[in-house]
Amino acid sequence: MTQPPPPNQPPDPRGGFGAPTPPPQEPGYGYPQQPGPGYGHPQQPPADQGYGYPQQPPYGHPGQPQPPQPDQGYGYPAQPQAPYGYPTQPQYGGYQQPAPPASGGGRKLSAQLQIVIAAAVAIALIVGFGIWYATSGDGSEEAKGAGGTTQGSTGGGDTGAQGGGGGKEKAPADTQAKVAFKIDIPKVPDVTGVTGSWITDKAFVKPGVDSLVAYDLDKGGVLWTLPLTGQMCGASRHVSADNKLPILFEAAKRVAPRYFQQCTEVGVVDLNTGKLVWSDAVSLGDEKARLSEVTLSGSTVAAGGGDGGAAFDLNSGNPRWKPKEDANRCYDLGYGGGPALVAVRKCGSYDNPTVLVQNLDPVSGKPLSQYKMPTGVKYASVVSSLPLVVAADVGETAGDGSGISDFFSIDEKTGKLKAKITADADQYAARCRTTQVESCTRALVGNGKLYVPTEEHEGSTGEYGSETNEIVAFDLATGRMAPEKADAGDKYTYVPMRMDGASLIAYKEAPYDKGGRVVSVDGATMKETLLLENPADKSPQNLERTFTLTGADLRYADGRLFISDNLLSKPRESDTGPKDYLAVSFAVPR
């Protein structure tokens, strides 16, 4: 048991004395986050960092590259256990709705209710609850890398081409989709995160309550259910070539009145069979390390959290490295996986940390290169591990809760900065959860470019309800904006999902009298091809609109679109309204 600290000295969250007391940890996997720009007050960056130069010009015009930053220091500090900080909440568009009940089960949280719960959680945190957190992100992206696929929302690796040509997804003869199946919401004891979903050649896989469940791709019947010791609290965006998925889960089931367990267990699930291949925990003396996110690169499973980072062999579960103490208070905040393994490492004090981005040897954990982030960066998020692209909110200047003021294109071999791309918060709609390394959404990397959507703006007609947006591209070598852009058209809004070869797969949020669409966007010409269009009829439209795009997973593959929720809550007896679902599948004729 931890002894009380000496007088006037705050407790070290790892059990020692003298360490600065950080803000409370972020709420759990799938839990609503705190609104607003985040903890603390924005800091003014130093003059030598170049902030205050003109921002990127409006979309549609070439941007100006920013010169590389000095002081790209190298080094390999060891890995101790240091705490996370306080989160920010991405705020971006999507369907908005009340929170109707789900018959016989839980219900989904409305945006307003999520904010209310987030406020309540913040109060609980202040009085001493140590809430864990993790998320696997929404959106969907699939890119070959390290022998597997990526099913997250960031670019998982360059295709090597400079745009042009497509990927696996081809336009079907009939693009008009119908509702294929619906999955009921399970009974939940309290607010429960069910973030993430995955597609295999046979199954749609989704977290349940203390379980992971696979459903038939076409009819939605349950193929298998994997019981877990507790609730899933994290999962990898990346899946191995033989469909092995790293996950995090709690060691015990949640019990009233707190409904809270630490996120400590890491394991690998075979998505073909529904079997848990192995599971383990990271020991720190007599305690288990707190974990908040997990990823995969090649045969290495890497997990990070408030106590540092650890890695395991994908197939055997044998440890590859564990958190270590050092004099500089350095620790691995988390990892970005896929074609390469990248660590975001923090050193020094909480208020004035040094943040390092390290390209690692995935077997030994030794850094192959390192980039030192500019002064004023407290967190960094990996958008793509190869080519290496990182997002950060420098000096907390973004001001919109997006977690992004700039993107950094880094040479993964040398650790040198190639280009810095300023992301004007009023123009661009990519988002990252600042305290998590692999959490960015709506930003894709491929063809030597960074693709991001613009914020919604008035359409060409200027009429009410004509809002639209575009997808623009930046050259990773120069930072310049490409002249080509994809235009969603009046009343439609692009939500980039994933790369597909040299093309982008995007969902198009539709006007009230249309169904949503899935399109393929050519990465060079930025011309779109329709892959799927949901029905405009009221009943299927209502199904589609019960999901908020800020709180849902979008997955598309082979003529099938899956929309699933990430956060459920216990229903109230007073709830009235149409039934909600955990997931809905739309499919074109086969």
C-alpha positions as CSV (number, residue, x, y, z in Angstrom):
1,M,0.0,0.0,0.0
2,T,1.3,3.4,-0.9
3,Q,2.5,5.4,2.2
4,P,1.4,9.1,2.6
5,P,3.9,11.6,1.2
6,P,6.0,13.9,3.4
7,P,4.3,17.3,4.3
8,N,3.9,19.7,1.4
9,Q,5.1,17.2,-1.1
10,P,2.6,15.6,-3.6
11,P,2.5,11.9,-4.1
12,D,4.2,10.3,-7.1
13,P,1.5,8.5,-9.1
14,R,3.8,5.5,-9.3
15,G,4.1,5.2,-5.5
16,G,7.1,7.4,-4.8
17,F,7.4,10.9,-3.5
18,G,8.3,14.3,-4.9
19,A,6.8,13.9,-8.4
20,P,4.6,16.7,-9.7
21,T,0.9,15.8,-9.4
22,P,-0.6,15.7,-13.0
23,P,-4.1,16.4,-13.9
24,P,-6.4,13.4,-13.5
25,Q,-6.4,10.7,-16.1
26,E,-8.7,10.7,-19.0
27,P,-12.0,8.7,-18.8
28,G,-12.3,5.2,-20.2
29,Y,-12.3,3.6,-23.6
30,G,-15.3,5.0,-25.4
31,Y,-16.1,7.3,-22.6
32,P,-17.2,10.9,-23.4
33,Q,-14.4,13.3,-23.2
34,Q,-14.2,16.8,-21.7
35,P,-15.3,19.6,-24.1
36,G,-13.2,22.6,-24.8
37,P,-9.6,23.2,-25.8
38,G,-8.1,21.1,-23.0
39,Y,-6.3,21.4,-19.8
40,G,-4.5,24.6,-18.7
41,H,-4.0,27.7,-20.6
42,P,-2.3,28.1,-24.0
43,Q,1.4,28.7,-23.8
44,Q,3.2,31.2,-26.0
45,P,5.8,29.4,-28.1
46,P,9.3,30.7,-28.2
47,A,10.2,33.1,-31.0
48,D,12.8,30.7,-32.5
49,Q,10.1,28.1,-33.3
50,G,8.7,30.2,-36.1
51,Y,5.1,30.4,-34.8
52,G,3.4,33.6,-35.8
53,Y,4.3,33.2,-39.5
54,P,1.3,33.4,-41.9
55,Q,-1.0,30.4,-41.8
56,Q,-1.8,28.1,-44.7
57,P,-3.8,30.0,-47.3
58,P,-7.4,29.0,-48.0
59,Y,-8.1,25.6,-49.5
60,G,-7.7,25.5,-53.2
61,H,-4.5,27.5,-53.3
62,P,-0.9,26.3,-52.9
63,G,0.3,26.4,-49.4
64,Q,3.8,27.5,-48.4
65,P,6.1,24.9,-46.8
66,Q,7.7,25.6,-43.5
67,P,11.5,25.2,-43.0
68,P,12.7,22.3,-40.8
69,Q,13.1,23.1,-37.1
70,P,16.6,23.2,-35.5
71,D,17.7,21.0,-32.6
72,Q,16.7,17.6,-33.9
73,G,18.5,15.9,-31.0
74,Y,19.1,12.2,-30.8
75,G,19.3,9.8,-27.9
76,Y,17.8,6.8,-26.3
77,P,16.5,7.4,-22.8
78,A,15.1,4.4,-21.0
79,Q,11.4,3.8,-20.2
80,P,10.1,4.6,-16.8
81,Q,6.5,4.9,-15.6
82,A,5.1,8.5,-15.7
83,P,1.5,9.6,-15.7
84,Y,-0.7,10.8,-18.5
85,G,-2.1,14.3,-18.5
86,Y,-5.6,15.6,-19.0
87,P,-7.5,15.2,-22.2
88,T,-9.1,17.5,-24.8
89,Q,-12.3,16.7,-26.6
90,P,-12.5,16.8,-30.4
91,Q,-15.6,18.7,-31.5
92,Y,-16.7,18.1,-35.1
93,G,-19.8,17.6,-37.1
94,G,-22.1,14.7,-37.6
95,Y,-25.7,13.7,-37.1
96,Q,-27.1,15.1,-33.9
97,Q,-30.0,13.4,-32.1
98,P,-31.7,12.9,-28.8
99,A,-31.0,9.7,-26.9
100,P,-33.9,7.3,-27.4
101,P,-34.0,3.9,-25.7
102,A,-33.1,0.5,-27.1
103,S,-35.7,-2.0,-26.2
104,G,-34.4,-4.7,-24.0
105,G,-30.9,-3.3,-23.8
106,G,-28.9,-0.2,-23.4
107,R,-29.0,3.0,-25.4
108,K,-26.7,5.3,-27.2
109,L,-25.6,8.6,-25.7
110,S,-26.6,11.8,-27.3
111,A,-24.1,14.5,-27.8
112,Q,-25.7,16.6,-25.0
113,L,-25.8,13.6,-22.6
114,Q,-22.2,12.8,-23.3
115,I,-21.2,16.4,-22.3
116,V,-23.2,16.1,-19.1
117,I,-21.6,12.7,-18.3
118,A,-18.2,14.1,-19.1
119,A,-18.8,16.9,-16.6
120,A,-19.8,14.5,-14.0
121,V,-16.8,12.4,-14.6
122,A,-14.6,15.4,-14.3
123,I,-16.0,16.1,-10.8
124,A,-15.3,12.5,-9.9
125,L,-11.8,12.8,-11.1
126,I,-11.2,15.9,-9.1
127,V,-12.2,14.2,-5.9
128,G,-9.9,11.3,-6.5
129,F,-11.1,8.7,-9.0
130,G,-8.3,7.5,-11.2
131,I,-10.2,6.9,-14.5
132,W,-8.5,4.9,-17.2
133,Y,-9.0,5.5,-20.9
134,A,-8.3,4.1,-24.4
135,T,-9.8,4.2,-27.8
136,S,-9.2,2.7,-31.1
137,G,-10.7,5.6,-33.1
138,D,-13.5,5.8,-35.5
139,G,-13.4,5.6,-39.3
140,S,-11.8,2.8,-41.2
141,E,-8.6,2.5,-43.2
142,E,-6.9,-0.5,-44.8
143,A,-3.4,-0.4,-46.1
144,K,-0.9,-3.2,-46.6
145,G,1.9,-3.0,-44.2
146,A,4.1,-5.4,-42.2
147,G,2.1,-8.3,-43.4
148,G,-1.3,-7.2,-42.4
149,T,-4.0,-4.6,-42.7
150,T,-4.9,-1.4,-40.9
151,Q,-8.6,-0.9,-39.9
152,G,-8.3,2.6,-38.4
153,S,-8.7,6.1,-39.6
154,T,-5.2,7.2,-40.3
155,G,-3.0,6.5,-43.3
156,G,-1.1,3.3,-42.7
157,G,1.6,3.6,-45.2
158,D,2.6,5.0,-48.6
159,T,1.7,3.1,-51.7
160,G,4.9,4.1,-53.3
161,A,3.0,5.5,-56.3
162,Q,2.3,9.2,-56.8
163,G,-1.5,8.8,-57.2
164,G,-3.6,7.4,-59.9
165,G,-5.0,3.9,-60.1
166,G,-7.3,2.4,-57.5
167,G,-7.2,-0.3,-54.9
168,K,-9.4,-3.3,-54.2
169,E,-12.7,-1.5,-54.1
170,K,-14.4,-1.3,-57.5
171,A,-17.8,0.2,-58.4
172,P,-20.5,-2.5,-58.5
173,A,-23.0,-2.8,-61.3
174,D,-25.7,-1.6,-58.9
175,T,-24.7,0.9,-56.3
176,Q,-28.1,1.2,-54.6
177,A,-27.8,-0.3,-51.1
178,K,-30.4,-1.8,-48.8
179,V,-30.4,-2.5,-45.1
180,A,-28.7,-5.9,-44.7
181,F,-29.1,-6.4,-40.9
182,K,-29.3,-4.6,-37.5
183,I,-27.6,-5.6,-34.3
184,D,-29.5,-5.0,-31.0
185,I,-27.8,-3.0,-28.2
186,P,-26.8,-5.4,-25.4
187,K,-27.8,-4.7,-21.8
188,V,-25.2,-2.6,-20.1
189,P,-24.8,-1.9,-16.4
190,D,-23.6,1.7,-16.9
191,V,-21.9,3.9,-19.4
192,T,-19.9,1.3,-21.4
193,G,-17.3,1.9,-24.2
194,V,-17.6,-0.5,-27.2
195,T,-15.2,1.4,-29.4
196,G,-13.9,-0.3,-32.6
197,S,-15.0,-2.8,-35.2
198,W,-13.2,-5.0,-37.7
199,I,-14.0,-6.8,-40.9
200,T,-12.7,-10.2,-42.0
201,D,-13.7,-12.2,-45.1
202,K,-16.5,-13.8,-43.1
203,A,-17.3,-11.6,-40.1
204,F,-18.1,-8.2,-38.8
205,V,-16.5,-8.0,-35.3
206,K,-17.6,-5.7,-32.5
207,P,-17.0,-5.4,-28.8
208,G,-19.9,-6.3,-26.5
209,V,-20.3,-6.3,-22.8
210,D,-17.2,-8.1,-21.3
211,S,-16.9,-9.8,-24.7
212,L,-15.9,-9.6,-28.3
213,V,-18.5,-10.8,-30.8
214,A,-18.4,-11.8,-34.5
215,Y,-21.4,-11.5,-36.8
216,D,-22.0,-13.0,-40.2
217,L,-21.2,-10.4,-42.9
218,D,-24.4,-10.9,-44.9
219,K,-27.1,-11.8,-42.3
220,G,-25.7,-10.6,-39.0
221,G,-26.1,-13.9,-37.1
222,V,-23.6,-14.5,-34.3
223,L,-20.6,-16.6,-35.5
224,W,-18.8,-16.6,-32.2
225,T,-18.5,-14.8,-28.8
226,L,-15.3,-14.5,-26.9
227,P,-16.0,-13.9,-23.1
228,L,-13.4,-11.7,-21.4
229,T,-12.6,-11.2,-17.7
230,G,-13.8,-7.6,-18.0
231,Q,-14.7,-4.9,-20.5
232,M,-12.5,-4.2,-23.6
233,C,-10.7,-1.0,-23.0
234,G,-8.5,-0.7,-26.1
235,A,-7.7,-2.4,-29.4
236,S,-5.3,-2.1,-32.3
237,R,-6.2,-0.4,-35.6
238,H,-3.9,-2.9,-37.2
239,V,-4.6,-6.6,-37.8
240,S,-2.1,-9.2,-38.8
241,A,-2.3,-11.0,-42.2
242,D,-3.8,-14.0,-40.5
243,N,-6.4,-11.9,-38.7
244,K,-4.8,-11.6,-35.2
245,L,-6.0,-8.6,-33.3
246,P,-4.3,-7.1,-30.2
247,I,-6.7,-5.9,-27.5
248,L,-6.7,-4.5,-24.0
249,F,-9.3,-5.5,-21.4
250,E,-10.0,-5.2,-17.7
251,A,-9.1,-7.9,-15.2
252,A,-12.5,-8.1,-13.6
253,K,-16.1,-7.2,-14.3
254,R,-17.4,-3.8,-13.3
255,V,-19.3,-3.7,-10.0
256,A,-21.7,-1.1,-8.7
257,P,-21.6,1.6,-7.6
258,R,-18.4,2.7,-9.4
259,Y,-18.5,0.5,-12.4
260,F,-14.7,1.0,-12.8
261,Q,-11.7,-1.3,-13.3
262,Q,-8.2,-0.5,-14.3
263,C,-7.2,-1.3,-17.9
264,T,-4.3,-3.7,-17.3
265,E,-4.7,-6.8,-19.5
266,V,-3.2,-7.2,-23.0
267,G,-4.0,-10.1,-25.3
268,V,-4.3,-11.2,-28.9
269,V,-7.5,-12.6,-30.5
270,D,-7.7,-14.8,-33.5
271,L,-10.6,-13.2,-35.5
272,N,-11.0,-16.3,-37.6
273,T,-11.8,-18.6,-34.6
274,G,-12.8,-16.3,-31.8
275,K,-10.1,-17.7,-29.5
276,L,-7.8,-15.7,-27.2
277,V,-4.4,-16.7,-28.4
278,W,-2.7,-15.4,-25.2
279,S,-3.1,-12.7,-22.5
280,D,-0.7,-11.1,-20.1
281,A,-0.2,-8.0,-17.9
282,V,2.8,-5.8,-17.3
283,S,4.1,-6.1,-13.7
284,L,5.5,-3.1,-11.9
285,G,6.5,-4.5,-8.6
286,D,3.4,-5.7,-6.9
287,E,1.1,-3.8,-9.2
288,K,0.0,-4.1,-12.8
289,A,0.8,-1.3,-15.2
290,R,-2.0,0.9,-16.5
291,L,-2.5,0.6,-20.2
292,S,-4.5,2.9,-22.5
293,E,-3.7,1.9,-26.1
294,V,-2.2,-1.0,-28.1
295,T,-1.0,-1.3,-31.6
296,L,0.7,-3.8,-33.9
297,S,3.7,-3.7,-36.3
298,G,4.9,-6.8,-37.9
299,S,5.1,-9.4,-35.1
300,T,5.3,-6.9,-32.3
301,V,2.4,-5.9,-30.1
302,A,3.1,-2.6,-28.4
303,A,1.1,-1.2,-25.5
304,G,1.4,2.2,-23.8
305,G,-0.1,4.0,-20.9
306,G,0.3,6.0,-17.7
307,D,3.1,3.7,-16.6
308,G,5.1,3.6,-19.8
309,G,5.3,1.2,-22.7
310,A,5.8,-2.6,-23.2
311,A,5.9,-4.9,-26.1
312,F,5.2,-8.6,-26.8
313,D,5.6,-11.2,-29.5
314,L,2.3,-11.4,-31.5
315,N,2.2,-15.2,-31.7
316,S,3.7,-16.3,-28.4
317,G,3.1,-13.4,-26.1
318,N,6.7,-13.4,-24.9
319,P,7.8,-10.0,-23.6
320,R,10.1,-7.9,-25.8
321,W,10.5,-4.9,-23.4
322,K,8.9,-3.4,-20.3
323,P,8.8,0.0,-18.7
324,K,12.0,1.2,-17.1
325,E,13.0,4.0,-14.8
326,D,15.7,6.6,-15.7
327,A,17.0,9.8,-14.2
328,N,15.3,12.0,-16.9
329,R,11.8,10.7,-16.1
330,C,11.4,9.5,-19.7
331,Y,8.6,7.1,-20.7
332,D,6.9,5.9,-23.8
333,L,3.5,7.6,-24.0
334,G,2.3,5.2,-26.7
335,Y,3.0,3.8,-30.1
336,G,1.9,4.1,-33.7
337,G,1.9,0.8,-35.6
338,G,1.3,-0.5,-39.1
339,P,4.2,-0.7,-41.6
340,A,6.7,0.6,-38.9
341,L,6.7,1.0,-35.2
342,V,7.0,4.6,-33.8
343,A,7.1,5.6,-30.2
344,V,6.1,9.0,-28.8
345,R,8.3,9.5,-25.7
346,K,8.1,12.1,-23.0
347,C,10.9,13.3,-20.7
348,G,11.2,15.9,-18.0
349,S,8.5,17.7,-16.0
350,Y,4.8,17.6,-16.7
351,D,4.6,21.4,-17.3
352,N,7.6,21.6,-19.5
353,P,8.2,18.2,-21.2
354,T,10.5,17.2,-24.0
355,V,8.6,15.1,-26.6
356,L,10.5,12.8,-28.8
357,V,9.3,10.8,-31.9
358,Q,11.3,7.7,-32.3
359,N,11.3,5.2,-35.2
360,L,11.9,1.9,-33.4
361,D,13.3,-1.5,-34.3
362,P,10.1,-3.5,-33.5
363,V,12.0,-6.5,-32.1
364,S,14.5,-4.8,-29.8
365,G,12.8,-1.4,-29.2
366,K,16.0,0.4,-30.1
367,P,15.5,3.7,-31.8
368,L,16.6,3.8,-35.5
369,S,16.0,7.6,-35.7
370,Q,14.6,10.4,-33.5
371,Y,13.0,13.7,-34.0
372,K,12.6,16.2,-31.1
373,M,9.3,18.1,-31.3
374,P,9.3,21.9,-30.9
375,T,9.1,23.6,-27.6
376,G,5.4,23.9,-26.6
377,V,4.5,20.4,-27.6
378,K,3.1,18.3,-24.7
379,Y,1.7,15.4,-26.8
380,A,2.1,14.1,-30.3
381,S,-0.1,11.8,-32.4
382,V,1.2,9.4,-35.1
383,V,-0.9,9.9,-38.3
384,S,1.2,7.4,-40.3
385,S,4.2,5.4,-39.3
386,L,5.6,5.0,-42.9
387,P,6.0,7.6,-44.3
388,L,6.3,9.1,-40.8
389,V,3.7,11.9,-40.3
390,V,2.9,13.3,-36.8
391,A,0.3,15.8,-35.6
392,A,0.6,18.1,-32.6
393,D,-0.9,21.1,-31.0
394,V,2.1,23.4,-30.6
395,G,1.6,25.7,-27.6
396,E,-2.0,24.7,-27.5
397,T,-2.7,27.2,-30.2
398,A,-5.3,25.1,-32.2
399,G,-8.1,26.5,-29.9
400,D,-10.8,24.2,-31.3
401,G,-10.2,20.9,-29.4
402,S,-8.9,19.2,-32.5
403,G,-5.5,18.5,-31.0
404,I,-3.8,19.7,-34.2
405,S,-2.1,23.0,-35.0
406,D,0.5,21.4,-37.3
407,F,1.5,18.2,-39.1
408,F,5.1,17.2,-39.2
409,S,6.5,15.2,-42.2
410,I,9.6,13.4,-40.8
411,D,12.3,11.3,-42.6
412,E,11.9,8.1,-40.7
413,K,15.5,7.0,-41.6
414,T,17.3,10.2,-40.4
415,G,14.9,11.8,-38.0
416,K,15.1,15.1,-40.0
417,L,12.0,17.2,-40.6
418,K,11.0,17.3,-44.2
419,A,8.1,19.7,-44.0
420,K,5.8,21.3,-41.5
421,I,2.2,21.9,-42.6
422,T,0.2,24.4,-40.6
423,A,-3.4,23.2,-40.1
424,D,-5.6,26.2,-39.6
425,A,-8.3,25.2,-37.2
426,D,-10.9,27.2,-39.1
427,Q,-10.2,25.4,-42.3
428,Y,-9.3,21.8,-41.7
429,A,-11.4,19.1,-40.0
430,A,-8.9,16.3,-39.0
431,R,-8.9,15.5,-35.3
432,C,-6.6,13.8,-32.8
433,R,-7.0,13.0,-29.1
434,T,-4.0,14.7,-27.8
435,T,-3.2,12.3,-25.0
436,Q,-3.2,9.3,-27.2
437,V,-0.6,8.5,-29.8
438,E,-2.7,6.6,-32.4
439,S,-6.0,8.3,-32.3
440,C,-6.2,10.7,-35.3
441,T,-9.3,10.6,-37.5
442,R,-10.1,12.0,-40.9
443,A,-6.4,12.4,-41.9
444,L,-5.0,9.9,-44.4
445,V,-1.5,9.4,-45.8
446,G,-0.7,7.9,-49.2
447,N,0.9,8.7,-52.6
448,G,3.5,10.9,-50.8
449,K,0.7,13.1,-49.6
450,L,-1.3,14.0,-46.6
451,Y,-5.1,14.2,-47.2
452,V,-7.4,16.2,-44.9
453,P,-11.0,17.4,-45.2
454,T,-11.9,21.0,-44.9
455,E,-14.4,22.2,-42.4
456,E,-18.0,22.6,-43.6
457,H,-18.7,25.9,-45.3
458,E,-21.5,27.5,-47.3
459,G,-22.2,25.8,-50.6
460,S,-22.1,27.4,-54.1
461,T,-25.8,28.4,-54.0
462,G,-25.5,30.1,-50.6
463,E,-28.8,28.6,-49.6
464,Y,-29.5,27.4,-46.1
465,G,-28.6,23.7,-45.8
466,S,-26.1,23.8,-48.7
467,E,-23.1,23.3,-46.5
468,T,-20.3,21.2,-48.0
469,N,-16.6,20.6,-47.8
470,E,-13.6,19.3,-49.8
471,I,-10.6,17.0,-49.4
472,V,-7.3,18.6,-50.0
473,A,-3.8,17.2,-50.3
474,F,-0.4,18.4,-49.1
475,D,3.0,17.1,-50.5
476,L,4.9,15.4,-47.7
477,A,8.3,16.5,-49.2
478,T,7.6,20.2,-49.6
479,G,4.5,20.9,-47.5
480,R,2.8,22.5,-50.4
481,M,-0.9,22.1,-51.1
482,A,-1.7,20.2,-54.4
483,P,-3.9,22.2,-56.8
484,E,-6.3,19.3,-57.2
485,K,-9.1,18.8,-54.6
486,A,-12.2,16.7,-54.2
487,D,-15.4,18.6,-53.9
488,A,-18.2,16.9,-52.0
489,G,-20.9,19.0,-53.7
490,D,-23.6,21.1,-52.1
491,K,-25.4,19.5,-49.2
492,Y,-22.8,16.7,-48.9
493,T,-19.8,16.4,-46.5
494,Y,-16.8,14.2,-46.9
495,V,-15.6,12.0,-44.0
496,P,-12.4,10.3,-45.1
497,M,-12.3,6.7,-43.9
498,R,-9.1,4.9,-45.2
499,M,-6.7,4.5,-48.0
500,D,-7.3,1.8,-50.7
501,G,-4.2,1.5,-52.7
502,A,-3.7,4.9,-54.3
503,S,-7.3,6.0,-53.7
504,L,-9.2,7.2,-50.7
505,I,-12.4,5.7,-49.4
506,A,-14.7,8.3,-48.0
507,Y,-18.2,8.4,-46.5
508,K,-20.4,11.3,-47.7
509,E,-22.9,12.6,-45.1
510,A,-26.1,13.4,-47.1
511,P,-28.8,16.0,-46.9
512,Y,-32.1,15.2,-45.2
513,D,-33.8,13.8,-48.4
514,K,-30.9,11.5,-49.4
515,G,-29.0,8.5,-48.1
516,G,-25.4,8.6,-47.2
517,R,-22.8,7.5,-49.8
518,V,-19.5,5.7,-50.0
519,V,-17.1,6.9,-52.7
520,S,-13.6,6.1,-53.9
521,V,-11.5,9.3,-54.6
522,D,-8.6,9.0,-57.0
523,G,-5.5,10.1,-55.0
524,A,-4.0,12.0,-58.0
525,T,-7.0,13.5,-59.9
526,M,-9.2,13.7,-56.8
527,K,-12.2,12.5,-58.9
528,E,-14.7,10.4,-57.1
529,T,-16.4,7.1,-58.0
530,L,-19.7,6.1,-56.4
531,L,-19.4,2.7,-54.6
532,L,-22.6,2.6,-52.5
533,E,-25.6,4.8,-51.9
534,N,-28.0,4.2,-49.0
535,P,-31.8,4.4,-49.5
536,A,-33.5,7.7,-49.3
537,D,-36.6,6.1,-47.8
538,K,-37.5,7.4,-44.3
539,S,-37.1,4.1,-42.4
540,P,-33.5,3.3,-43.5
541,Q,-32.7,7.0,-43.4
542,N,-33.7,7.0,-39.7
543,L,-31.4,4.1,-39.0
544,E,-28.5,5.8,-40.6
545,R,-29.2,9.1,-38.7
546,T,-29.4,7.5,-35.3
547,F,-25.6,7.4,-35.3
548,T,-23.6,10.5,-34.6
549,L,-20.5,10.6,-36.8
550,T,-18.5,11.9,-33.8
551,G,-19.3,8.7,-31.9
552,A,-19.5,5.9,-34.5
553,D,-17.2,3.6,-36.4
554,L,-17.6,3.6,-40.1
555,R,-16.3,0.5,-42.0
556,Y,-16.6,-0.2,-45.7
557,A,-15.4,-3.3,-47.7
558,D,-16.6,-5.1,-50.8
559,G,-20.0,-3.3,-51.2
560,R,-20.9,-3.4,-47.5
561,L,-21.1,-0.4,-45.1
562,F,-21.1,-0.9,-41.3
563,I,-22.0,1.9,-39.0
564,S,-21.7,1.0,-35.3
565,D,-21.8,2.9,-32.0
566,N,-18.8,3.4,-29.6
567,L,-20.5,4.3,-26.4
568,L,-23.6,2.8,-24.7
569,S,-25.5,3.7,-21.5
570,K,-28.1,2.1,-19.3
571,P,-31.6,3.0,-20.5
572,R,-33.9,5.2,-18.5
573,E,-37.5,4.2,-17.9
574,S,-38.7,7.6,-19.1
575,D,-37.0,7.2,-22.5
576,T,-39.3,7.3,-25.5
577,G,-38.6,7.3,-29.2
578,P,-37.5,4.9,-31.9
579,K,-35.3,2.0,-31.2
580,D,-31.5,2.4,-31.4
581,Y,-29.1,-0.3,-32.5
582,L,-25.5,-1.2,-31.8
583,A,-24.7,-1.5,-35.5
584,V,-26.4,-1.4,-38.9
585,S,-25.2,-2.9,-42.1
586,F,-26.0,-1.6,-45.6
587,A,-25.1,-3.6,-48.7
588,V,-25.4,-3.4,-52.5
589,P,-26.9,-6.4,-54.4
590,R,-24.6,-9.3,-54.7
